[in-house]
Amino acid sequence: MNCHQSSGRTTAKLKNWLTLEDFGGQKNYAHFQLGEGSQEIQNQYSEEDYNRFAKNYQSFKNELFDGKVNQITLDWTLKTTSSSTEPPSSNCAFKSSTDKGLISAQLLDFGPAKRLLPIPTPLEPRVMDNGRYYMLDNLVELPFAETPHRVITKGFLNLQNRTDLLTVEEVAPDQWLEFSFELQPTIYKMKKATNSASSSTPLTFEHTVRDKTDYQLTIDLEQSCIDLPNMVE
């Protein structure tokens, strides 16, 4: 909705909105195997990097999406259009070198393209009636600009609660665990030939416990996959 004030009155120009009868319940999925062999992720950071990320978690996010932190990044190209109203899910085979482990996963629409940015910017100051505390609010809009990527969704898992949050299960060191978990539900459309990327890391300085433990997670790529919903034109 774009609004502006004219002659002391607020007018509005409506745009078309997409409506959904149901959210979820999709039956079409594309299945992506994560690769061959296995890869290891280190949990611990140097004291310098840990302090730097702890003071500004945005710097950790920037380096995560640029592939510069302790992580595994996998990418592929979509062969059809993806329109998602169902949580992407991941079936994984992991082992930890200790008796615990965190998994943080992100799914990205990767590559330079024009996208809506997540934070609105002001167009005109103090022109909207009946804002917060009945004061005038700024007219704002989501910028449409070229970005290197866009985060579609995220998901987080504690290996000790890999079945559900109320069930505590043992994590035996160096023993393979097979489980599945869903990323957060979202609505996002990716066009055919879009490059997608999935990155996994033990901890994030924004969402998870900031653990300094020196341990490693290993993922069996051949036994792990991700399913993206509604891959139909």
Beta strands, then each sheet from edge to edge (+ up, - down):
strand 1: 2-6
strand 2: 9-13
strand 3: 29-33
strand 4: 38-42
strand 5: 72-77
strand 6: 82-84
strand 7: 89-96
strand 8: 102-116
strand 9: 121-128
strand 10: 137-141
strand 11: 144-158
strand 12: 177-182
strand 13: 188-190
strand 14: 195-201
strand 15: 216-220
strand 16: 225-229
sheet 1: 1+ 2-
sheet 2: 3+ 16- 7+ 12-
sheet 3: 3+ 16- 7+ 15- 4+
sheet 4: 5+ 14- 8+ 11-
sheet 5: 6+ 13-
sheet 6: 9+ 10-
end
